[in-house]
Amino acid sequence: MSYTIEGLIAMAPKSFQVDQAKGVNASVQLNVTGSQAGQWNAEIKDGKVTINKGVHASPDFKVTADTDDILAVAEGKLDLAKAFMMGKAKVEGDMTEIMKLLPLFKR
């Protein structure tokens, strides 16, 4: 399947695992570089996720990654954990905590 960044962002709320989000409150700024560059932010609060285009005023985490790497993860060509470990995604904030957010979205 061929993905786009906009398409992945649109799918994120539908893949959100409400039952696993109890007690989770976090905001994430996503900065995408490369051919489909853009900025989005996600707010996880009260068992819900809200995603908006643009910059969050004070995110708990910032993640910056290239379009090609994000799409490779979505297509199963690049393991997400390995992408983080290889530095293909730059993270500002507690890496351990942001890794806890990943299971909230089913693939």
Disulfide bonds with the S-S distance in Angstrom:
none
